[in-house]
């Protein structure tokens, strides 16, 4: 299952987020996979695409970062998958 993680950086936390990621890595538990990410131009929000079969793994991962950001986890599907689901109703 794919998830879009909307990570809102706390004020002034961007440098420390990148520092921690550089020194400690993403700190992902086994079974939670990073796919790709995008960061807004003001370093306020990071949009991360992740994959897992166990949504509960996000709790463990977020504990490493919750002092620097707030998180919203949204289950998503690809556009192709969405089309397959909706096609019978067209």
GIFEN-V160092 format. One line per field, one symbol per residue. ss: DSSP state (A for helix, B for strand, O for the rest). phi: phi as a letter, one per 40 degrees, with the letter a starting at -180 (. if undefined). Layout:
ss->???
phi->???
//
This chain:
ss->OBBBBBBBBOOOOAAAAAAAAAAAOOOOOOOBBBBBBBBOOOOOBBBBBBBBOOOOAAAAAAAOOOOOBBBBBBBBOOAAAAAAAAAOOO
phi->.cbccbbcccdgcdccdccccccbgcfccdhbbcbaabbcccfbabbbcbbacbdcccdcccdcbccbabbbbbcbbcccccccccdccc
//
